[in-house]
Amino acid sequence: MAKLTAETVKALADQLYDYKLADDAAESIAHMVGAMATYSRRLESLNLTGIQPPLGYATLQAEADRIRRSLSSGAK
């Protein structure tokens, strides 16, 4: 996998957002992105079957049901 460089980060920030990044900030961002890419490759080795994303439909539905129950029990 190609390494993301600070120069690339600075160019993206400038071209996409018209934002000028300092050299140290661009270096930090490049390092964080590289670390995230490395660790994301390890996710497929974990058994995450059945885990819902934090804002997935099933999670939101369960939270809505919990709030509805707490409101109806508190109104009595």
N, CA, C, O and CB atoms as a CASP TS submission, in Angstrom:
PFRMAT TS
TARGET T0000
AUTHOR 0000-0000-0000
METHOD Language model
MODEL 1
PARENT N/A
ATOM      1  N   MET     1       0.845  -1.173   0.000  1.00  0.00           N
ATOM      2  CA  MET     1       0.000   0.000   0.000  1.00  0.00           C
ATOM      3  C   MET     1       0.893   1.239   0.000  1.00  0.00           C
ATOM      4  O   MET     1       1.870   1.311   0.745  1.00  0.00           O
ATOM      5  CB  MET     1      -0.963  -0.004   1.220  1.00  0.00           C
ATOM      6  N   ALA     2       0.556   2.190  -0.822  1.00  0.00           N
ATOM      7  CA  ALA     2       1.325   3.427  -0.894  1.00  0.00           C
ATOM      8  C   ALA     2       1.121   4.247   0.380  1.00  0.00           C
ATOM      9  O   ALA     2       0.034   4.265   0.958  1.00  0.00           O
ATOM     10  CB  ALA     2       0.918   4.248  -2.139  1.00  0.00           C
ATOM     11  N   LYS     3       2.166   4.910   0.796  1.00  0.00           N
ATOM     12  CA  LYS     3       2.105   5.725   2.008  1.00  0.00           C
ATOM     13  C   LYS     3       1.602   7.118   1.654  1.00  0.00           C
ATOM     14  O   LYS     3       2.050   7.717   0.677  1.00  0.00           O
ATOM     15  CB  LYS     3       3.494   5.804   2.699  1.00  0.00           C
ATOM     16  N   LEU     4       0.676   7.624   2.445  1.00  0.00           N
ATOM     17  CA  LEU     4       0.176   8.981   2.273  1.00  0.00           C
ATOM     18  C   LEU     4       1.209   9.939   2.846  1.00  0.00           C
ATOM     19  O   LEU     4       1.626   9.801   3.996  1.00  0.00           O
ATOM     20  CB  LEU     4      -1.216   9.170   2.962  1.00  0.00           C
ATOM     21  N   THR     5       1.613  10.893   2.053  1.00  0.00           N
ATOM     22  CA  THR     5       2.636  11.834   2.508  1.00  0.00           C
ATOM     23  C   THR     5       2.015  13.136   2.985  1.00  0.00           C
ATOM     24  O   THR     5       0.870  13.452   2.663  1.00  0.00           O
ATOM     25  CB  THR     5       3.637  12.114   1.392  1.00  0.00           C
ATOM     26  N   ALA     6       2.792  13.882   3.756  1.00  0.00           N
ATOM     27  CA  ALA     6       2.345  15.180   4.230  1.00  0.00           C
ATOM     28  C   ALA     6       2.085  16.119   3.063  1.00  0.00           C
ATOM     29  O   ALA     6       1.161  16.932   3.106  1.00  0.00           O
ATOM     30  CB  ALA     6       3.373  15.786   5.177  1.00  0.00           C
ATOM     31  N   GLU     7       2.890  16.008   2.032  1.00  0.00           N
ATOM     32  CA  GLU     7       2.701  16.854   0.856  1.00  0.00           C
ATOM     33  C   GLU     7       1.356  16.586   0.190  1.00  0.00           C
ATOM     34  O   GLU     7       0.680  17.513  -0.255  1.00  0.00           O
ATOM     35  CB  GLU     7       3.832  16.633  -0.145  1.00  0.00           C
ATOM     36  N   THR     8       0.975  15.312   0.125  1.00  0.00           N
ATOM     37  CA  THR     8      -0.312  14.949  -0.456  1.00  0.00           C
ATOM     38  C   THR     8      -1.456  15.482   0.396  1.00  0.00           C
ATOM     39  O   THR     8      -2.442  16.001  -0.128  1.00  0.00           O
ATOM     40  CB  THR     8      -0.424  13.428  -0.605  1.00  0.00           C
ATOM     41  N   VAL     9      -1.319  15.351   1.711  1.00  0.00           N
ATOM     42  CA  VAL     9      -2.347  15.858   2.629  1.00  0.00           C
ATOM     43  C   VAL     9      -2.509  17.364   2.441  1.00  0.00           C
ATOM     44  O   VAL     9      -3.630  17.868   2.373  1.00  0.00           O
ATOM     45  CB  VAL     9      -1.982  15.531   4.105  1.00  0.00           C
ATOM     46  N   LYS    10      -1.397  18.077   2.359  1.00  0.00           N
ATOM     47  CA  LYS    10      -1.458  19.528   2.174  1.00  0.00           C
ATOM     48  C   LYS    10      -2.122  19.886   0.842  1.00  0.00           C
ATOM     49  O   LYS    10      -2.923  20.818   0.775  1.00  0.00           O
ATOM     50  CB  LYS    10      -0.046  20.134   2.239  1.00  0.00           C
ATOM     51  N   ALA    11      -1.789  19.147  -0.210  1.00  0.00           N
ATOM     52  CA  ALA    11      -2.379  19.414  -1.521  1.00  0.00           C
ATOM     53  C   ALA    11      -3.883  19.149  -1.510  1.00  0.00           C
ATOM     54  O   ALA    11      -4.654  19.926  -2.074  1.00  0.00           O
ATOM     55  CB  ALA    11      -1.701  18.556  -2.597  1.00  0.00           C
ATOM     56  N   LEU    12      -4.304  18.057  -0.871  1.00  0.00           N
ATOM     57  CA  LEU    12      -5.739  17.754  -0.782  1.00  0.00           C
ATOM     58  C   LEU    12      -6.486  18.825  -0.001  1.00  0.00           C
ATOM     59  O   LEU    12      -7.549  19.275  -0.427  1.00  0.00           O
ATOM     60  CB  LEU    12      -5.957  16.387  -0.126  1.00  0.00           C
ATOM     61  N   ALA    13      -5.943  19.235   1.130  1.00  0.00           N
ATOM     62  CA  ALA    13      -6.587  20.271   1.937  1.00  0.00           C
ATOM     63  C   ALA    13      -6.718  21.566   1.152  1.00  0.00           C
ATOM     64  O   ALA    13      -7.731  22.259   1.236  1.00  0.00           O
ATOM     65  CB  ALA    13      -5.800  20.515   3.226  1.00  0.00           C
ATOM     66  N   ASP    14      -5.687  21.879   0.395  1.00  0.00           N
ATOM     67  CA  ASP    14      -5.701  23.109  -0.392  1.00  0.00           C
ATOM     68  C   ASP    14      -6.691  23.018  -1.551  1.00  0.00           C
ATOM     69  O   ASP    14      -7.486  23.932  -1.766  1.00  0.00           O
ATOM     70  CB  ASP    14      -4.302  23.412  -0.922  1.00  0.00           C
ATOM     71  N   GLN    15      -6.640  21.918  -2.293  1.00  0.00           N
ATOM     72  CA  GLN    15      -7.485  21.789  -3.484  1.00  0.00           C
ATOM     73  C   GLN    15      -8.958  21.551  -3.149  1.00  0.00           C
ATOM     74  O   GLN    15      -9.842  22.099  -3.806  1.00  0.00           O
ATOM     75  CB  GLN    15      -6.979  20.658  -4.350  1.00  0.00           C
ATOM     76  N   LEU    16      -9.221  20.733  -2.127  1.00  0.00           N
ATOM     77  CA  LEU    16     -10.609  20.397  -1.808  1.00  0.00           C
ATOM     78  C   LEU    16     -11.294  21.438  -0.925  1.00  0.00           C
ATOM     79  O   LEU    16     -12.484  21.708  -1.084  1.00  0.00           O
ATOM     80  CB  LEU    16     -10.661  19.056  -1.128  1.00  0.00           C
ATOM     81  N   TYR    17     -10.536  22.019   0.006  1.00  0.00           N
ATOM     82  CA  TYR    17     -11.154  22.901   1.005  1.00  0.00           C
ATOM     83  C   TYR    17     -10.574  24.308   1.016  1.00  0.00           C
ATOM     84  O   TYR    17     -10.977  25.135   1.834  1.00  0.00           O
ATOM     85  CB  TYR    17     -11.005  22.300   2.372  1.00  0.00           C
ATOM     86  N   ASP    18      -9.633  24.592   0.117  1.00  0.00           N
ATOM     87  CA  ASP    18      -8.952  25.885   0.097  1.00  0.00           C
ATOM     88  C   ASP    18      -8.398  26.217   1.480  1.00  0.00           C
ATOM     89  O   ASP    18      -8.526  27.341   1.966  1.00  0.00           O
ATOM     90  CB  ASP    18      -9.911  26.995  -0.376  1.00  0.00           C
ATOM     91  N   TYR    19      -7.778  25.206   2.105  1.00  0.00           N
ATOM     92  CA  TYR    19      -7.268  25.322   3.469  1.00  0.00           C
ATOM     93  C   TYR    19      -5.772  25.050   3.473  1.00  0.00           C
ATOM     94  O   TYR    19      -5.316  24.044   2.928  1.00  0.00           O
ATOM     95  CB  TYR    19      -8.005  24.346   4.423  1.00  0.00           C
ATOM     96  N   LYS    20      -5.033  25.920   4.069  1.00  0.00           N
ATOM     97  CA  LYS    20      -3.576  25.772   4.136  1.00  0.00           C
ATOM     98  C   LYS    20      -3.210  25.096   5.455  1.00  0.00           C
ATOM     99  O   LYS    20      -3.499  25.616   6.533  1.00  0.00           O
ATOM    100  CB  LYS    20      -2.860  27.160   4.002  1.00  0.00           C
ATOM    101  N   LEU    21      -2.577  23.941   5.357  1.00  0.00           N
ATOM    102  CA  LEU    21      -2.143  23.196   6.535  1.00  0.00           C
ATOM    103  C   LEU    21      -0.674  23.476   6.830  1.00  0.00           C
ATOM    104  O   LEU    21       0.139  23.626   5.918  1.00  0.00           O
ATOM    105  CB  LEU    21      -2.370  21.687   6.337  1.00  0.00           C
ATOM    106  N   ALA    22      -0.349  23.543   8.114  1.00  0.00           N
ATOM    107  CA  ALA    22       1.046  23.644   8.523  1.00  0.00           C
ATOM    108  C   ALA    22       1.725  22.295   8.285  1.00  0.00           C
ATOM    109  O   ALA    22       1.061  21.259   8.239  1.00  0.00           O
ATOM    110  CB  ALA    22       1.164  24.076  10.021  1.00  0.00           C
ATOM    111  N   ASP    23       3.030  22.315   8.136  1.00  0.00           N
ATOM    112  CA  ASP    23       3.779  21.083   7.871  1.00  0.00           C
ATOM    113  C   ASP    23       3.574  20.035   8.960  1.00  0.00           C
ATOM    114  O   ASP    23       3.372  18.859   8.656  1.00  0.00           O
ATOM    115  CB  ASP    23       5.258  21.393   7.737  1.00  0.00           C
ATOM    116  N   ASP    24       3.625  20.453  10.234  1.00  0.00           N
ATOM    117  CA  ASP    24       3.479  19.478  11.323  1.00  0.00           C
ATOM    118  C   ASP    24       2.068  18.893  11.365  1.00  0.00           C
ATOM    119  O   ASP    24       1.903  17.712  11.674  1.00  0.00           O
ATOM    120  CB  ASP    24       3.811  20.131  12.671  1.00  0.00           C
ATOM    121  N   ALA    25       1.050  19.695  11.062  1.00  0.00           N
ATOM    122  CA  ALA    25      -0.321  19.185  11.034  1.00  0.00           C
ATOM    123  C   ALA    25      -0.495  18.185   9.898  1.00  0.00           C
ATOM    124  O   ALA    25      -1.113  17.137  10.081  1.00  0.00           O
ATOM    125  CB  ALA    25      -1.328  20.341  10.886  1.00  0.00           C
ATOM    126  N   ALA    26       0.040  18.499   8.741  1.00  0.00           N
ATOM    127  CA  ALA    26      -0.056  17.581   7.606  1.00  0.00           C
ATOM    128  C   ALA    26       0.663  16.274   7.887  1.00  0.00           C
ATOM    129  O   ALA    26       0.182  15.205   7.509  1.00  0.00           O
ATOM    130  CB  ALA    26       0.515  18.226   6.351  1.00  0.00           C
ATOM    131  N   GLU    27       1.808  16.351   8.545  1.00  0.00           N
ATOM    132  CA  GLU    27       2.551  15.142   8.910  1.00  0.00           C
ATOM    133  C   GLU    27       1.741  14.287   9.888  1.00  0.00           C
ATOM    134  O   GLU    27       1.694  13.064   9.754  1.00  0.00           O
ATOM    135  CB  GLU    27       3.919  15.513   9.528  1.00  0.00           C
ATOM    136  N   SER    28       1.113  14.924  10.861  1.00  0.00           N
ATOM    137  CA  SER    28       0.276  14.195  11.837  1.00  0.00           C
ATOM    138  C   SER    28      -0.905  13.525  11.153  1.00  0.00           C
ATOM    139  O   SER    28      -1.214  12.367  11.436  1.00  0.00           O
ATOM    140  CB  SER    28      -0.233  15.148  12.935  1.00  0.00           C
ATOM    141  N   ILE    29      -1.562  14.242  10.262  1.00  0.00           N
ATOM    142  CA  ILE    29      -2.711  13.677   9.549  1.00  0.00           C
ATOM    143  C   ILE    29      -2.275  12.493   8.698  1.00  0.00           C
ATOM    144  O   ILE    29      -2.945  11.460   8.688  1.00  0.00           O
ATOM    145  CB  ILE    29      -3.387  14.748   8.668  1.00  0.00           C
ATOM    146  N   ALA    30      -1.174  12.627   7.993  1.00  0.00           N
ATOM    147  CA  ALA    30      -0.672  11.531   7.165  1.00  0.00           C
ATOM    148  C   ALA    30      -0.359  10.304   8.025  1.00  0.00           C
ATOM    149  O   ALA    30      -0.652   9.176   7.629  1.00  0.00           O
ATOM    150  CB  ALA    30       0.585  11.975   6.388  1.00  0.00           C
ATOM    151  N   HIS    31       0.229  10.522   9.188  1.00  0.00           N
ATOM    152  CA  HIS    31       0.546   9.420  10.094  1.00  0.00           C
ATOM    153  C   HIS    31      -0.734   8.747  10.603  1.00  0.00           C
ATOM    154  O   HIS    31      -0.812   7.519  10.645  1.00  0.00           O
ATOM    155  CB  HIS    31       1.390   9.927  11.279  1.00  0.00           C
ATOM    156  N   MET    32      -1.734   9.541  10.989  1.00  0.00           N
ATOM    157  CA  MET    32      -2.993   8.973  11.498  1.00  0.00           C
ATOM    158  C   MET    32      -3.710   8.171  10.416  1.00  0.00           C
ATOM    159  O   MET    32      -4.221   7.083  10.685  1.00  0.00           O
ATOM    160  CB  MET    32      -3.916  10.090  12.020  1.00  0.00           C
ATOM    161  N   VAL    33      -3.749   8.697   9.210  1.00  0.00           N
ATOM    162  CA  VAL    33      -4.407   7.983   8.117  1.00  0.00           C
ATOM    163  C   VAL    33      -3.682   6.668   7.833  1.00  0.00           C
ATOM    164  O   VAL    33      -4.320   5.644   7.590  1.00  0.00           O
ATOM    165  CB  VAL    33      -4.452   8.859   6.843  1.00  0.00           C
ATOM    166  N   GLY    34      -2.371   6.698   7.865  1.00  0.00           N
ATOM    167  CA  GLY    34      -1.609   5.476   7.662  1.00  0.00           C
ATOM    168  C   GLY    34      -1.887   4.441   8.734  1.00  0.00           C
ATOM    169  O   GLY    34      -2.029   3.256   8.434  1.00  0.00           O
ATOM    170  N   ALA    35      -1.965   4.877   9.980  1.00  0.00           N
ATOM    171  CA  ALA    35      -2.256   3.957  11.082  1.00  0.00           C
ATOM    172  C   ALA    35      -3.663   3.382  10.945  1.00  0.00           C
ATOM    173  O   ALA    35      -3.871   2.189  11.165  1.00  0.00           O
ATOM    174  CB  ALA    35      -2.102   4.671  12.438  1.00  0.00           C
ATOM    175  N   MET    36      -4.621   4.220  10.586  1.00  0.00           N
ATOM    176  CA  MET    36      -5.998   3.739  10.421  1.00  0.00           C
ATOM    177  C   MET    36      -6.087   2.725   9.289  1.00  0.00           C
ATOM    178  O   MET    36      -6.797   1.727   9.409  1.00  0.00           O
ATOM    179  CB  MET    36      -6.953   4.914  10.151  1.00  0.00           C
ATOM    180  N   ALA    37      -5.384   2.964   8.204  1.00  0.00           N
ATOM    181  CA  ALA    37      -5.398   2.023   7.084  1.00  0.00           C
ATOM    182  C   ALA    37      -4.790   0.690   7.491  1.00  0.00           C
ATOM    183  O   ALA    37      -5.291  -0.369   7.114  1.00  0.00           O
ATOM    184  CB  ALA    37      -4.642   2.603   5.884  1.00  0.00           C
ATOM    185  N   THR    38      -3.710   0.745   8.260  1.00  0.00           N
ATOM    186  CA  THR    38      -3.061  -0.482   8.728  1.00  0.00           C
ATOM    187  C   THR    38      -3.998  -1.281   9.622  1.00  0.00           C
ATOM    188  O   THR    38      -4.152  -2.489   9.443  1.00  0.00           O
ATOM    189  CB  THR    38      -1.765  -0.153   9.482  1.00  0.00           C
ATOM    190  N   TYR    39      -4.627  -0.608  10.587  1.00  0.00           N
ATOM    191  CA  TYR    39      -5.513  -1.305  11.516  1.00  0.00           C
ATOM    192  C   TYR    39      -6.811  -1.750  10.865  1.00  0.00           C
ATOM    193  O   TYR    39      -7.382  -2.762  11.271  1.00  0.00           O
ATOM    194  CB  TYR    39      -5.819  -0.422  12.695  1.00  0.00           C
ATOM    195  N   SER    40      -7.291  -1.024   9.868  1.00  0.00           N
ATOM    196  CA  SER    40      -8.539  -1.418   9.214  1.00  0.00           C
ATOM    197  C   SER    40      -8.392  -2.749   8.493  1.00  0.00           C
ATOM    198  O   SER    40      -9.366  -3.489   8.352  1.00  0.00           O
ATOM    199  CB  SER    40      -8.986  -0.342   8.229  1.00  0.00           C
ATOM    200  N   ARG    41      -7.177  -3.063   8.033  1.00  0.00           N
ATOM    201  CA  ARG    41      -6.961  -4.361   7.385  1.00  0.00           C
ATOM    202  C   ARG    41      -7.104  -5.506   8.368  1.00  0.00           C
ATOM    203  O   ARG    41      -7.373  -6.635   7.959  1.00  0.00           O
ATOM    204  CB  ARG    41      -5.585  -4.410   6.740  1.00  0.00           C
ATOM    205  N   ARG    42      -6.932  -5.244   9.642  1.00  0.00           N
ATOM    206  CA  ARG    42      -7.051  -6.292  10.658  1.00  0.00           C
ATOM    207  C   ARG    42      -8.499  -6.560  11.043  1.00  0.00           C
ATOM    208  O   ARG    42      -8.787  -7.595  11.643  1.00  0.00           O
ATOM    209  CB  ARG    42      -6.259  -5.911  11.893  1.00  0.00           C
ATOM    210  N   LEU    43      -9.412  -5.663  10.717  1.00  0.00           N
ATOM    211  CA  LEU    43     -10.807  -5.830  11.116  1.00  0.00           C
ATOM    212  C   LEU    43     -11.441  -7.084  10.542  1.00  0.00           C
ATOM    213  O   LEU    43     -12.252  -7.726  11.209  1.00  0.00           O
ATOM    214  CB  LEU    43     -11.605  -4.632  10.696  1.00  0.00           C
ATOM    215  N   GLU    44     -11.087  -7.441   9.317  1.00  0.00           N
ATOM    216  CA  GLU    44     -11.710  -8.606   8.716  1.00  0.00           C
ATOM    217  C   GLU    44     -11.316  -9.902   9.427  1.00  0.00           C
ATOM    218  O   GLU    44     -11.984 -10.920   9.246  1.00  0.00           O
ATOM    219  CB  GLU    44     -11.340  -8.687   7.254  1.00  0.00           C
ATOM    220  N   SER    45     -10.257  -9.889  10.224  1.00  0.00           N
ATOM    221  CA  SER    45      -9.879 -11.090  10.958  1.00  0.00           C
ATOM    222  C   SER    45     -10.701 -11.250  12.244  1.00  0.00           C
ATOM    223  O   SER    45     -10.701 -12.324  12.846  1.00  0.00           O
ATOM    224  CB  SER    45      -8.389 -11.050  11.290  1.00  0.00           C
ATOM    225  N   LEU    46     -11.395 -10.197  12.664  1.00  0.00           N
ATOM    226  CA  LEU    46     -12.239 -10.265  13.850  1.00  0.00           C
ATOM    227  C   LEU    46     -13.623 -10.777  13.457  1.00  0.00           C
ATOM    228  O   LEU    46     -14.084 -10.550  12.338  1.00  0.00           O
ATOM    229  CB  LEU    46     -12.340  -8.877  14.540  1.00  0.00           C
ATOM    230  N   ASN    47     -14.267 -11.458  14.372  1.00  0.00           N
ATOM    231  CA  ASN    47     -15.621 -11.932  14.101  1.00  0.00           C
ATOM    232  C   ASN    47     -16.602 -10.860  14.577  1.00  0.00           C
ATOM    233  O   ASN    47     -17.017 -10.856  15.736  1.00  0.00           O
ATOM    234  CB  ASN    47     -15.897 -13.311  14.806  1.00  0.00           C
ATOM    235  N   LEU    48     -16.965  -9.958  13.675  1.00  0.00           N
ATOM    236  CA  LEU    48     -17.863  -8.858  14.010  1.00  0.00           C
ATOM    237  C   LEU    48     -19.278  -9.090  13.487  1.00  0.00           C
ATOM    238  O   LEU    48     -20.084  -8.160  13.453  1.00  0.00           O
ATOM    239  CB  LEU    48     -17.317  -7.558  13.454  1.00  0.00           C
ATOM    240  N   THR    49     -19.585 -10.315  13.082  1.00  0.00           N
ATOM    241  CA  THR    49     -20.894 -10.637  12.554  1.00  0.00           C
ATOM    242  C   THR    49     -21.971 -10.316  13.584  1.00  0.00           C
ATOM    243  O   THR    49     -21.866 -10.707  14.746  1.00  0.00           O
ATOM    244  CB  THR    49     -20.961 -12.111  12.144  1.00  0.00           C
ATOM    245  N   GLY    50     -22.985  -9.616  13.158  1.00  0.00           N
ATOM    246  CA  GLY    50     -24.111  -9.310  14.034  1.00  0.00           C
ATOM    247  C   GLY    50     -23.983  -8.015  14.813  1.00  0.00           C
ATOM    248  O   GLY    50     -24.945  -7.591  15.454  1.00  0.00           O
ATOM    249  N   ILE    51     -22.827  -7.376  14.775  1.00  0.00           N
ATOM    250  CA  ILE    51     -22.659  -6.112  15.481  1.00  0.00           C
ATOM    251  C   ILE    51     -23.176  -4.997  14.585  1.00  0.00           C
ATOM    252  O   ILE    51     -22.749  -4.847  13.440  1.00  0.00           O
ATOM    253  CB  ILE    51     -21.166  -5.872  15.876  1.00  0.00           C
ATOM    254  N   GLN    52     -24.095  -4.228  15.127  1.00  0.00           N
ATOM    255  CA  GLN    52     -24.675  -3.125  14.373  1.00  0.00           C
ATOM    256  C   GLN    52     -23.790  -1.893  14.478  1.00  0.00           C
ATOM    257  O   GLN    52     -23.151  -1.677  15.508  1.00  0.00           O
ATOM    258  CB  GLN    52     -26.092  -2.812  14.874  1.00  0.00           C
ATOM    259  N   PRO    53     -23.744  -1.088  13.434  1.00  0.00           N
ATOM    260  CA  PRO    53     -23.039   0.185  13.557  1.00  0.00           C
ATOM    261  C   PRO    53     -23.776   1.058  14.587  1.00  0.00           C
ATOM    262  O   PRO    53     -24.968   0.854  14.817  1.00  0.00           O
ATOM    263  CB  PRO    53     -22.940   0.911  12.165  1.00  0.00           C
ATOM    264  N   PRO    54     -23.095   2.012  15.201  1.00  0.00           N
ATOM    265  CA  PRO    54     -23.713   2.785  16.279  1.00  0.00           C
ATOM    266  C   PRO    54     -24.982   3.523  15.863  1.00  0.00           C
ATOM    267  O   PRO    54     -25.854   3.756  16.700  1.00  0.00           O
ATOM    268  CB  PRO    54     -22.727   3.772  16.811  1.00  0.00           C
ATOM    269  N   LEU    55     -25.103   3.893  14.602  1.00  0.00           N
ATOM    270  CA  LEU    55     -26.305   4.579  14.156  1.00  0.00           C
ATOM    271  C   LEU    55     -27.063   3.769  13.110  1.00  0.00           C
ATOM    272  O   LEU    55     -27.767   4.327  12.268  1.00  0.00           O
ATOM    273  CB  LEU    55     -25.948   5.943  13.597  1.00  0.00           C
ATOM    274  N   GLY    56     -26.911   2.447  13.172  1.00  0.00           N
ATOM    275  CA  GLY    56     -27.648   1.587  12.265  1.00  0.00           C
ATOM    276  C   GLY    56     -29.127   1.584  12.601  1.00  0.00           C
ATOM    277  O   GLY    56     -29.515   1.969  13.704  1.00  0.00           O
ATOM    278  N   TYR    57     -29.951   1.155  11.664  1.00  0.00           N
ATOM    279  CA  TYR    57     -31.398   1.195  11.838  1.00  0.00           C
ATOM    280  C   TYR    57     -31.844   0.403  13.066  1.00  0.00           C
ATOM    281  O   TYR    57     -32.664   0.880  13.851  1.00  0.00           O
ATOM    282  CB  TYR    57     -32.089   0.656  10.595  1.00  0.00           C
ATOM    283  N   ALA    58     -31.309  -0.793  13.229  1.00  0.00           N
ATOM    284  CA  ALA    58     -31.730  -1.627  14.364  1.00  0.00           C
ATOM    285  C   ALA    58     -31.396  -0.958  15.691  1.00  0.00           C
ATOM    286  O   ALA    58     -32.188  -1.027  16.631  1.00  0.00           O
ATOM    287  CB  ALA    58     -31.063  -3.010  14.292  1.00  0.00           C
ATOM    288  N   THR    59     -30.255  -0.323  15.781  1.00  0.00           N
ATOM    289  CA  THR    59     -29.857   0.371  17.007  1.00  0.00           C
ATOM    290  C   THR    59     -30.769   1.562  17.271  1.00  0.00           C
ATOM    291  O   THR    59     -31.215   1.761  18.401  1.00  0.00           O
ATOM    292  CB  THR    59     -28.395   0.834  16.915  1.00  0.00           C
ATOM    293  N   LEU    60     -31.048   2.349  16.249  1.00  0.00           N
ATOM    294  CA  LEU    60     -31.946   3.495  16.409  1.00  0.00           C
ATOM    295  C   LEU    60     -33.345   3.049  16.799  1.00  0.00           C
ATOM    296  O   LEU    60     -33.986   3.690  17.632  1.00  0.00           O
ATOM    297  CB  LEU    60     -32.002   4.313  15.123  1.00  0.00           C
ATOM    298  N   GLN    61     -33.828   1.965  16.214  1.00  0.00           N
ATOM    299  CA  GLN    61     -35.151   1.446  16.544  1.00  0.00           C
ATOM    300  C   GLN    61     -35.210   0.980  17.999  1.00  0.00           C
ATOM    301  O   GLN    61     -36.184   1.255  18.700  1.00  0.00           O
ATOM    302  CB  GLN    61     -35.521   0.293  15.604  1.00  0.00           C
ATOM    303  N   ALA    62     -34.184   0.286  18.447  1.00  0.00           N
ATOM    304  CA  ALA    62     -34.141  -0.179  19.833  1.00  0.00           C
ATOM    305  C   ALA    62     -34.106   1.003  20.805  1.00  0.00           C
ATOM    306  O   ALA    62     -34.758   0.970  21.849  1.00  0.00           O
ATOM    307  CB  ALA    62     -32.917  -1.086  20.054  1.00  0.00           C
ATOM    308  N   GLU    63     -33.355   2.030  20.465  1.00  0.00           N
ATOM    309  CA  GLU    63     -33.290   3.215  21.328  1.00  0.00           C
ATOM    310  C   GLU    63     -34.633   3.941  21.357  1.00  0.00           C
ATOM    311  O   GLU    63     -35.060   4.408  22.413  1.00  0.00           O
ATOM    312  CB  GLU    63     -32.182   4.171  20.847  1.00  0.00           C
ATOM    313  N   ALA    64     -35.295   4.039  20.218  1.00  0.00           N
ATOM    314  CA  ALA    64     -36.623   4.670  20.176  1.00  0.00           C
ATOM    315  C   ALA    64     -37.613   3.885  21.028  1.00  0.00           C
ATOM    316  O   ALA    64     -38.415   4.478  21.750  1.00  0.00           O
ATOM    317  CB  ALA    64     -37.135   4.770  18.719  1.00  0.00           C
ATOM    318  N   ASP    65     -37.564   2.561  20.950  1.00  0.00           N
ATOM    319  CA  ASP    65     -38.442   1.727  21.782  1.00  0.00           C
ATOM    320  C   ASP    65     -38.153   1.917  23.263  1.00  0.00           C
ATOM    321  O   ASP    65     -39.078   1.988  24.072  1.00  0.00           O
ATOM    322  CB  ASP    65     -38.284   0.252  21.410  1.00  0.00           C
ATOM    323  N   ARG    66     -36.879   2.000  23.623  1.00  0.00           N
ATOM    324  CA  ARG    66     -36.510   2.205  25.031  1.00  0.00           C
ATOM    325  C   ARG    66     -37.022   3.551  25.531  1.00  0.00           C
ATOM    326  O   ARG    66     -37.557   3.638  26.637  1.00  0.00           O
ATOM    327  CB  ARG    66     -34.978   2.121  25.211  1.00  0.00           C
ATOM    328  N   ILE    67     -36.864   4.594  24.732  1.00  0.00           N
ATOM    329  CA  ILE    67     -37.337   5.920  25.137  1.00  0.00           C
ATOM    330  C   ILE    67     -38.858   5.924  25.256  1.00  0.00           C
ATOM    331  O   ILE    67     -39.407   6.486  26.204  1.00  0.00           O
ATOM    332  CB  ILE    67     -36.875   6.996  24.128  1.00  0.00           C
ATOM    333  N   ARG    68     -39.534   5.302  24.301  1.00  0.00           N
ATOM    334  CA  ARG    68     -40.994   5.226  24.340  1.00  0.00           C
ATOM    335  C   ARG    68     -41.463   4.527  25.609  1.00  0.00           C
ATOM    336  O   ARG    68     -42.408   4.986  26.252  1.00  0.00           O
ATOM    337  CB  ARG    68     -41.530   4.492  23.102  1.00  0.00           C
ATOM    338  N   ARG    69     -40.813   3.418  25.983  1.00  0.00           N
ATOM    339  CA  ARG    69     -41.203   2.681  27.204  1.00  0.00           C
ATOM    340  C   ARG    69     -40.955   3.531  28.440  1.00  0.00           C
ATOM    341  O   ARG    69     -41.789   3.563  29.345  1.00  0.00           O
ATOM    342  CB  ARG    69     -40.422   1.346  27.315  1.00  0.00           C
ATOM    343  N   SER    70     -39.798   4.232  28.492  1.00  0.00           N
ATOM    344  CA  SER    70     -39.494   5.028  29.673  1.00  0.00           C
ATOM    345  C   SER    70     -40.454   6.204  29.801  1.00  0.00           C
ATOM    346  O   SER    70     -40.808   6.584  30.917  1.00  0.00           O
ATOM    347  CB  SER    70     -38.051   5.529  29.621  1.00  0.00           C
ATOM    348  N   LEU    71     -40.884   6.789  28.684  1.00  0.00           N
ATOM    349  CA  LEU    71     -41.838   7.889  28.730  1.00  0.00           C
ATOM    350  C   LEU    71     -43.222   7.412  29.176  1.00  0.00           C
ATOM    351  O   LEU    71     -43.894   8.088  29.955  1.00  0.00           O
ATOM    352  CB  LEU    71     -41.930   8.560  27.363  1.00  0.00           C
ATOM    353  N   SER    72     -43.643   6.242  28.676  1.00  0.00           N
ATOM    354  CA  SER    72     -44.967   5.743  29.043  1.00  0.00           C
ATOM    355  C   SER    72     -45.005   5.252  30.487  1.00  0.00           C
ATOM    356  O   SER    72     -46.041   5.360  31.143  1.00  0.00           O
ATOM    357  CB  SER    72     -45.383   4.620  28.102  1.00  0.00           C
ATOM    358  N   SER    73     -43.911   4.720  30.988  1.00  0.00           N
ATOM    359  CA  SER    73     -43.888   4.284  32.394  1.00  0.00           C
ATOM    360  C   SER    73     -43.773   5.470  33.349  1.00  0.00           C
ATOM    361  O   SER    73     -44.254   5.399  34.480  1.00  0.00           O
ATOM    362  CB  SER    73     -42.722   3.315  32.632  1.00  0.00           C
ATOM    363  N   GLY    74     -43.150   6.548  32.911  1.00  0.00           N
ATOM    364  CA  GLY    74     -43.016   7.734  33.748  1.00  0.00           C
ATOM    365  C   GLY    74     -44.271   8.563  33.788  1.00  0.00           C
ATOM    366  O   GLY    74     -44.447   9.372  34.699  1.00  0.00           O
ATOM    367  N   ALA    75     -45.165   8.380  32.804  1.00  0.00           N
ATOM    368  CA  ALA    75     -46.386   9.171  32.736  1.00  0.00           C
ATOM    369  C   ALA    75     -47.468   8.619  33.650  1.00  0.00           C
ATOM    370  O   ALA    75     -48.483   9.282  33.863  1.00  0.00           O
ATOM    371  CB  ALA    75     -46.893   9.224  31.312  1.00  0.00           C
ATOM    372  N   LYS    76     -47.277   7.422  34.194  1.00  0.00           N
ATOM    373  CA  LYS    76     -48.304   6.791  35.040  1.00  0.00           C
ATOM    374  C   LYS    76     -48.293   7.333  36.433  1.00  0.00           C
ATOM    375  O   LYS    76     -49.093   6.908  37.267  1.00  0.00           O
ATOM    376  CB  LYS    76     -48.114   5.301  35.088  1.00  0.00           C
TER
END
